[in-house]
Amino acid sequence: MVERLTPLTPASVGTAARWWQRWPVWVGYAAAAWSLLYGVLGVFWSLGGEGFPFGRENDPQAALSILEGVRAATGAPIIAALGLVGTVIAVAMARTSGQGVIGAAMLAFAWAAAATLVLLIPDYRLLMAVAYAPIFVVGAPFGWPPASFFDVITWPVVNQFVCIAGGLCWAATALAYQRRSRGACPNCGRTGESTDWTTPANAARWGKWAVAIAVLIPLLYAATRWAWALGIPLGISEEFFREGQAVGLWWAGAGLATVAIGGALLTLGLVQRWGEVFPRWIPFLAGKRVPPALAIVPASLVSILVTTAGLMFVRLTLLGAVGGVFTFIDEEDWAALAPELLWPLWGIALAAATLAYYYRRRGPCLRCGRG
């Protein structure tokens, strides 16, 4: 029998009734709604509707995707069927909790859906879109970069954001269901038993190692790109260096490198005092407590984008397809690819650092009262 938790009243906890604090209650229905809507799109595409976002016939950069070879005639009906099945399973998981074969099967489906939608379907174009956004904003008054941001944000790329949103709903659904099934608090996962590695002191220790890795890798990437921008052909052939220099490619790379450096500096906030209390030099906020979500939400998103981008490079490398997708890369141009192969480790480290930050900053649960 699953433990029933007594809801806290507004009198005891002033903000306990906020909708986002009741996510274990509604997230299963959110996953069901997403699955239903995407399943309907699958039906639409199966009937010949336009906009199927996968495969060489529909995505000009399909070579980057794990679904490069998918055709609408075969892929759309599968999407429709999985959408319908997912809708039923998500509603069942929202309304029940338990163990046994059926419960394990539903949980496995949920985690598989989450992993596929969040980690496998997206590619590095999502990270490029997010990284280029501030560059386009800053450079807009000067007409730089010369391309349009909407050349980066195409429908197949937007669809990947949609898939990540659905995957996060499925991950939260699986987490809430798993917690209910083992008698833990659906909100915080606590059972009342001591778990050493989640204590603030221990999380601070292993979190520092995670932050160190999550800072080092983007700095290595930035070092190569800024070296090229400054005229140093680090890890690339002279011919390739001159070609990029002629079209201004290295300054665009330096812009991305600067974004990476900024992200690395912000990552330090996950273990620094200024990541918990706003510094004195910030107007109006100096000395005030940093809301945990202000760090957790963007860091979590970046960890996902970096991991998916890195997995794409690893996949293309293992398949021997890098040369066919990125025509400029050969054995002499190792620095054009080597830093990206470390990105999955970067993403995992950033996710771990963010989790450690969460464990350090969370207080007693507003749902169950455990601390």
C-alpha positions as CSV (number, residue, x, y, z in Angstrom):
1,M,0.0,0.0,0.0
2,V,1.4,3.4,-1.0
3,E,1.7,5.9,1.8
4,R,-0.9,8.7,1.6
5,L,0.5,12.1,2.2
6,T,-1.7,14.7,3.8
7,P,-1.8,17.9,1.7
8,L,-0.4,21.0,3.5
9,T,-2.9,23.8,3.9
10,P,-2.3,27.4,2.7
11,A,-2.2,28.4,6.4
12,S,0.8,26.1,7.0
13,V,2.7,26.8,3.8
14,G,1.8,30.0,2.0
15,T,2.9,29.0,-1.5
16,A,2.1,25.2,-1.4
17,A,-0.9,25.6,-3.7
18,R,1.1,27.0,-6.6
19,W,0.5,24.9,-9.7
20,W,4.1,24.0,-10.3
21,Q,4.4,22.6,-6.8
22,R,1.6,20.2,-7.7
23,W,3.5,18.8,-10.7
24,P,3.2,15.1,-9.7
25,V,-0.6,15.5,-9.9
26,W,-0.9,17.0,-13.4
27,V,2.3,16.0,-15.3
28,G,1.0,12.6,-16.3
29,Y,-2.0,14.4,-18.0
30,A,0.5,16.8,-19.6
31,A,2.4,13.8,-21.1
32,A,-0.9,12.4,-22.2
33,A,-2.0,15.6,-23.9
34,W,1.4,15.9,-25.7
35,S,1.2,12.3,-26.9
36,L,-2.3,12.8,-28.1
37,L,-1.5,15.9,-30.0
38,Y,1.7,14.5,-31.5
39,G,-0.2,11.3,-32.4
40,V,-2.8,13.4,-34.2
41,L,0.0,15.0,-36.2
42,G,1.1,11.5,-37.0
43,V,-2.3,10.7,-38.4
44,F,-2.2,14.0,-40.4
45,W,1.1,13.1,-41.9
46,S,0.0,9.6,-42.6
47,L,-2.9,11.0,-44.7
48,G,-0.5,13.0,-46.8
49,G,-0.3,16.2,-44.8
50,E,2.7,18.4,-45.2
51,G,5.3,19.2,-42.5
52,F,6.7,15.7,-41.6
53,P,9.9,16.9,-39.9
54,F,12.1,13.8,-40.3
55,G,14.1,12.2,-43.2
56,R,16.0,13.4,-46.2
57,E,12.8,14.2,-48.1
58,N,11.7,16.8,-45.5
59,D,14.8,18.0,-43.6
60,P,17.6,19.6,-45.6
61,Q,20.0,18.7,-42.8
62,A,18.7,15.3,-42.2
63,A,22.2,13.8,-42.3
64,L,22.7,15.2,-38.8
65,S,19.7,13.3,-37.5
66,I,19.4,9.7,-36.2
67,L,16.2,9.6,-38.2
68,E,17.8,10.5,-41.5
69,G,16.4,7.5,-43.4
70,V,12.8,7.8,-42.1
71,R,10.1,8.4,-44.7
72,A,6.7,9.9,-43.9
73,A,4.9,6.8,-45.4
74,T,6.4,4.6,-42.7
75,G,7.3,6.9,-39.9
76,A,4.1,8.8,-39.6
77,P,1.9,5.8,-38.9
78,I,4.4,4.7,-36.2
79,I,4.2,8.2,-34.6
80,A,0.4,8.0,-34.7
81,A,0.3,4.5,-33.0
82,L,2.9,5.5,-30.4
83,G,1.0,8.7,-29.7
84,L,-2.2,6.8,-29.0
85,V,-0.5,4.1,-26.8
86,G,1.4,6.9,-25.0
87,T,-1.8,8.7,-24.2
88,V,-3.4,5.7,-22.6
89,I,-0.3,4.8,-20.6
90,A,0.3,8.4,-19.4
91,V,-3.3,8.7,-18.1
92,A,-2.9,5.3,-16.4
93,M,0.3,6.4,-14.7
94,A,-1.3,9.7,-13.6
95,R,-4.2,7.8,-11.9
96,T,-2.5,4.8,-10.4
97,S,0.6,3.6,-8.6
98,G,1.8,0.1,-8.0
99,Q,4.3,-2.6,-8.8
100,G,4.2,-5.8,-10.8
101,V,4.7,-6.5,-14.4
102,I,2.2,-3.9,-15.7
103,G,3.6,-1.2,-13.5
104,A,7.2,-2.1,-14.6
105,A,6.2,-2.1,-18.3
106,M,4.5,1.3,-18.1
107,L,7.5,2.7,-16.2
108,A,9.9,1.3,-18.8
109,F,7.8,2.8,-21.6
110,A,7.8,6.2,-19.9
111,W,11.6,6.2,-19.4
112,A,12.2,4.9,-22.9
113,A,10.0,7.7,-24.4
114,A,11.8,10.3,-22.3
115,A,15.3,9.1,-23.4
116,T,14.3,8.9,-27.0
117,L,12.6,12.3,-27.2
118,V,15.2,14.2,-25.1
119,L,18.5,12.5,-26.0
120,L,18.2,10.6,-29.3
121,I,16.0,12.6,-31.6
122,P,17.6,16.1,-31.2
123,D,20.9,17.0,-32.7
124,Y,23.4,19.8,-32.4
125,R,21.2,22.3,-34.2
126,L,19.3,23.0,-31.0
127,L,22.5,24.0,-29.2
128,M,23.5,26.1,-32.2
129,A,20.1,27.9,-32.2
130,V,20.3,28.7,-28.5
131,A,24.0,29.7,-28.7
132,Y,23.5,31.9,-31.7
133,A,20.5,33.7,-30.3
134,P,22.5,36.2,-28.1
135,I,24.9,36.7,-31.0
136,F,22.2,37.7,-33.4
137,V,20.6,40.0,-30.8
138,V,23.9,41.8,-30.1
139,G,25.0,41.9,-33.7
140,A,21.6,42.9,-35.1
141,P,22.3,46.7,-35.0
142,F,25.5,46.1,-37.0
143,G,24.0,43.7,-39.5
144,W,26.1,40.7,-38.2
145,P,26.0,37.8,-38.7
146,P,24.9,38.3,-42.3
147,A,22.5,35.3,-42.2
148,S,19.0,35.4,-40.7
149,F,18.3,33.7,-37.4
150,F,15.4,31.9,-39.1
151,D,17.9,30.2,-41.3
152,V,18.9,28.4,-38.1
153,I,15.4,28.0,-36.7
154,T,13.6,25.8,-39.3
155,W,10.6,23.6,-38.7
156,P,12.7,20.4,-38.2
157,V,14.6,22.3,-35.5
158,V,11.5,23.7,-33.8
159,N,10.1,20.1,-33.8
160,Q,13.1,19.0,-31.9
161,F,12.3,21.5,-29.2
162,V,8.7,20.1,-29.2
163,C,10.1,16.6,-28.8
164,I,12.3,17.7,-25.8
165,A,9.2,19.3,-24.2
166,G,7.3,16.0,-24.5
167,G,10.3,14.0,-23.3
168,L,10.6,16.1,-20.1
169,C,6.9,15.5,-19.5
170,W,7.4,11.8,-19.8
171,A,10.5,11.9,-17.6
172,A,8.6,13.7,-14.9
173,T,5.7,11.3,-15.3
174,A,8.0,8.4,-14.8
175,L,9.7,10.0,-11.8
176,A,6.4,10.8,-10.0
177,Y,5.0,7.3,-10.7
178,Q,8.2,5.6,-9.5
179,R,8.2,7.6,-6.3
180,R,4.5,6.9,-5.6
181,S,5.1,3.2,-6.3
182,R,7.8,2.9,-3.6
183,G,6.0,5.0,-1.1
184,A,8.1,8.1,-1.4
185,C,7.0,11.7,-1.5
186,P,6.1,12.3,-5.2
187,N,7.4,15.9,-4.9
188,C,10.8,15.4,-3.3
189,G,11.4,11.6,-3.4
190,R,12.2,11.4,0.3
191,T,11.1,8.4,2.2
192,G,12.3,9.4,5.7
193,E,15.3,7.1,5.4
194,S,18.8,8.6,5.4
195,T,20.5,8.9,2.0
196,D,24.0,10.0,2.5
197,W,24.9,11.1,-1.0
198,T,22.0,13.6,-1.1
199,T,22.9,15.5,2.1
200,P,23.9,19.1,1.5
201,A,27.5,18.4,2.8
202,N,28.1,15.4,0.5
203,A,26.4,17.0,-2.4
204,A,28.8,20.0,-2.0
205,R,31.7,17.6,-2.2
206,W,30.8,15.6,-5.3
207,G,29.2,18.7,-6.9
208,K,32.6,20.5,-7.0
209,W,34.1,17.7,-9.1
210,A,31.2,17.8,-11.5
211,V,31.5,21.6,-11.8
212,A,35.2,21.3,-12.5
213,I,34.5,19.0,-15.4
214,A,31.6,21.1,-16.7
215,V,33.9,24.2,-16.7
216,L,37.0,22.6,-18.2
217,I,35.4,21.1,-21.3
218,P,33.8,24.3,-22.7
219,L,37.0,26.2,-22.0
220,L,39.0,23.6,-24.1
221,Y,36.4,24.2,-26.9
222,A,36.7,27.9,-26.6
223,A,40.5,27.8,-26.7
224,T,40.5,26.3,-30.1
225,R,38.0,28.7,-31.6
226,W,39.6,31.8,-30.2
227,A,43.0,30.5,-31.3
228,W,41.7,30.4,-34.9
229,A,40.1,33.8,-34.6
230,L,43.4,35.2,-33.4
231,G,45.3,33.7,-36.4
232,I,46.6,30.5,-34.8
233,P,45.8,27.3,-36.7
234,L,45.6,25.1,-33.6
235,G,44.8,21.6,-34.6
236,I,43.8,22.3,-38.2
237,S,45.5,22.4,-41.5
238,E,46.8,25.6,-43.0
239,E,44.5,25.2,-46.0
240,F,41.4,24.8,-43.8
241,F,42.5,27.7,-41.7
242,R,42.9,30.0,-44.7
243,E,39.5,29.0,-46.1
244,G,37.7,29.8,-42.8
245,Q,39.7,33.0,-42.4
246,A,38.6,34.2,-45.9
247,V,34.9,34.0,-45.1
248,G,35.1,35.2,-41.5
249,L,34.1,31.8,-40.2
250,W,36.5,32.0,-37.2
251,W,35.0,35.1,-35.8
252,A,31.6,33.4,-35.8
253,G,33.3,30.5,-34.0
254,A,34.8,33.0,-31.5
255,G,31.3,34.3,-30.8
256,L,30.2,30.8,-29.9
257,A,33.3,30.3,-27.9
258,T,32.5,33.4,-25.9
259,V,29.0,32.1,-25.2
260,A,30.7,28.8,-24.0
261,I,33.1,30.8,-21.7
262,G,30.1,32.7,-20.3
263,G,28.3,29.4,-19.6
264,A,31.4,28.1,-17.9
265,L,31.6,31.1,-15.6
266,L,27.9,30.8,-14.8
267,T,28.5,27.1,-14.0
268,L,30.9,28.2,-11.2
269,G,27.9,29.7,-9.5
270,L,26.7,26.3,-8.7
271,V,29.4,26.0,-6.1
272,Q,30.0,29.6,-5.3
273,R,28.4,32.0,-2.7
274,W,27.2,34.3,-5.5
275,G,25.2,31.4,-6.9
276,E,23.1,31.5,-3.7
277,V,23.1,35.2,-2.8
278,F,23.2,38.0,-5.4
279,P,26.5,39.9,-5.3
280,R,26.6,43.5,-4.1
281,W,27.2,44.9,-7.6
282,I,23.8,43.8,-8.9
283,P,21.4,46.7,-8.6
284,F,18.2,46.1,-6.6
285,L,19.0,42.5,-6.0
286,A,22.3,42.8,-4.0
287,G,22.2,40.6,-0.9
288,K,19.0,38.9,-1.8
289,R,18.6,35.1,-2.1
290,V,19.0,33.7,-5.6
291,P,15.9,31.6,-6.4
292,P,17.1,28.0,-7.0
293,A,15.1,27.7,-10.2
294,L,17.0,30.7,-11.7
295,A,20.1,28.4,-11.8
296,I,18.5,25.0,-12.1
297,V,16.2,25.5,-15.1
298,P,18.8,27.0,-17.5
299,A,21.6,24.7,-16.4
300,S,19.3,21.7,-16.9
301,L,18.3,22.9,-20.4
302,V,21.9,23.5,-21.4
303,S,23.0,20.1,-20.0
304,I,20.4,18.5,-22.3
305,L,21.4,20.5,-25.4
306,V,25.1,19.9,-24.9
307,T,24.6,16.1,-24.3
308,T,22.4,15.7,-27.4
309,A,24.9,17.7,-29.6
310,G,27.8,15.6,-28.3
311,L,25.9,12.3,-28.8
312,M,25.4,13.4,-32.5
313,F,29.1,13.9,-33.0
314,V,29.9,10.6,-31.3
315,R,27.4,8.8,-33.4
316,L,28.6,10.3,-36.7
317,T,32.2,9.6,-35.7
318,L,31.5,5.9,-34.9
319,L,29.5,5.5,-38.1
320,G,32.4,7.1,-40.0
321,A,29.9,9.6,-41.4
322,V,31.6,12.8,-40.1
323,G,33.5,13.4,-43.3
324,G,30.4,13.2,-45.3
325,V,28.4,15.6,-43.1
326,F,31.1,18.0,-42.2
327,T,33.2,18.0,-45.4
328,F,35.9,20.2,-44.0
329,I,37.0,17.6,-41.4
330,D,39.9,15.3,-42.1
331,E,42.7,13.8,-40.1
332,E,44.7,17.0,-40.0
333,D,41.7,19.0,-38.7
334,W,41.4,17.0,-35.4
335,A,40.6,20.2,-33.4
336,A,37.5,20.8,-35.4
337,L,35.9,17.7,-33.9
338,A,37.8,16.5,-30.8
339,P,36.3,19.1,-28.3
340,E,32.8,18.1,-29.4
341,L,33.4,14.5,-28.7
342,L,33.8,15.5,-25.0
343,W,30.4,17.2,-25.0
344,P,28.4,14.2,-23.7
345,L,30.7,14.2,-20.6
346,W,30.2,18.0,-20.3
347,G,26.4,17.6,-20.4
348,I,26.5,14.8,-17.8
349,A,28.8,16.7,-15.5
350,L,26.6,19.8,-15.8
351,A,23.5,17.8,-15.0
352,A,25.3,16.3,-11.9
353,A,26.5,19.7,-10.8
354,T,22.9,21.0,-11.1
355,L,21.6,18.1,-9.1
356,A,24.1,18.8,-6.4
357,Y,23.1,22.4,-6.3
358,Y,19.5,21.3,-6.0
359,Y,20.3,19.0,-3.1
360,R,22.2,21.8,-1.3
361,R,19.5,24.4,-1.8
362,R,16.4,22.5,-1.2
363,G,14.8,22.8,2.2
364,P,12.1,20.8,3.9
365,C,9.5,19.6,1.4
366,L,6.4,21.6,1.2
367,R,4.4,18.5,0.4
368,C,5.6,16.0,3.0
369,G,7.5,18.2,5.4
370,R,10.6,16.0,5.4
371,G,14.0,17.8,5.5
